[in-house]
Structure formats: structure tokens, C-alpha cells
Amino acid sequence: MTSLEKMKLAVRFLDSKKAKDISILKVTGVTLLADYFILCSGTSSTQVRALADGVEEALEKAGEKPFVKEGRQGQNWILMDYSDVIIHVFNQETREFYDLEKLWSDAEEIPVEDILEEDK
């Protein structure tokens, strides 16, 4: 599965489960860490955990397992590293505090609507 396909699958899943403020950052050329960062927020620790567990399951069904999972204990920020796609699921307060969109402002932001419109 390509990084683009992984990113699209994850974004579509997160949108279907009502993740808030989904952002896609194409970080190719900005860092060697990954091709894409996906950031989203949940409205509660329960939703943060459910979003992370659900996207992990959806990607696993497609044959992809994360290399690293971090943050499951606190449920304020769960990170799943799929090598070329890194998914961050935050509660809103933690997301605002770390402000990764600003930190990675050199990255290209891909409109989520472009990914979701492909399904229509």
C-alpha cells in the first residue's frame, strides 16, 4: 500500500467517525520522518481512544500495522507511526498546546475535502 493510499484510508475513516478538525500535512521534502502527517481531534478521551483504535483496525484490515504506537495511557495524544504516514489523534487542549500545524508550517496542507470528494 502506498503512503497516499494509507493516508486516504485513514482520513476517510477518521471523517466517518466524526473526528474534528482533520488536517493533512504533506511533509515530503520537509522531513525524512514520513510523507504525510494526519492530525485530528476527539471531543473526549473516550473518542480519542476510539478514533485511534478504529483507524488502527481499518489500516490493519488493509495489511498495515504501525511500527510505533504511543500515548495510549493518557488519551490526550495518541501517535501511530506507519513509517510513511504518521497519525496524531489529540484532545483539543493538547492539540492547541503543541500546535503541530504551526511547527510544520513549511509542509503542504492538503484539503481534507479533496480526499473526501473523491468518494462522490
N, C-alpha and C positions, 0 to 999 in steps of 0.2 A: 504494500500500500504506500503510495507516495505521501509526502508531507502535505500536499494540497488536499488530497483525499481525506487524510486524517483530520485536518483542520475543519474541512466542510462537515464531516460526520459529527465531530464534537460540537460545532456551532449549532448545527440543526438540532441535535439532541438537547443542548442547553436551552435553546429557544423554546423547544416543545415542552420543557419542564418549567417554563416561566422564570428562567434566570434573568436577573436585572442587569441592565447596562453592559451588555456583551460588547467587548472590544477585541478586535483582531489587529495585531501588530505584525507586519511582515518585517522580520529583523535580519533577513538575509543581507549580507553586506555590511551590517552594523555590528554583528557579533557572530562568533563561531558556535555559540551555545545552541542555536536552533534556527529553523526557518521561520517559525511562527510562534508568537505568544498569544494565547487566548486568555482574556480576563473577564470575569463576571462576578456578580454579587448575588448572595442569597439574603432573604429577609430575616432569617433566624439561623441559629446554629444547626437546627434540625434540617433546614433547607440546604444549608451549605454542605452538610454531610451527605444528604440525599442527592444533590447535584453531582458531587464528586463520585459517589458510589455508582450513580447511574451512568455517567459518561465513561467511567472506567469499564463498566459492564458492556456498554454499547461498543466500545473500541475492542474489548476482548472478544466479543462475538465476531468482529471483523478480523480477528487474528493478531491484534496488537495488545501488548502488555506494557505497562510503564516500567521504565528502568528504575525509577525512584518515585516514592510517594512520601510526602512529608506533611506534617501538621494535623493529622487525624485526631490527635488527643484534644487539642484546644478548640477545634472547629471555627477558628477565626480566619484561618487562611490555610487552605489545602492546596498543595502543589503536586502535580503529576507530570513527570518528565518522560515524554515518549521519544527522546533524543532529538528529533527534528521538530517536534511540536511540544510546547510546554503550556500546560493548562493551570491557571490560577483561579481558585474559587474562594472568594472573600466574603466576610460580613462587611457591611457598608463602612463602618467605622475604621476597620483595619485597612480597607482599600483606600480610603481617603488619606489615612496616615502615611502609607507607603507611596502612594501616588506613582505607580509604575508607568502610567502613560506619560507623565512628565519626565521621569527618569529615562525612558526610552523614546523621547520625542523625536529623535533622528530617524526612527523607524517609520515605514509607510503604514498608515492606518487604512485598513480595508473596510469599507462599509459593510456592516452585517447584512443590510438589505440586499446587497448584490449576491450574497451567498443564498439567502432565503428565497430570492426571486427566481433563482434557477429551478426551484421545485415547481413553479407555477406554469 
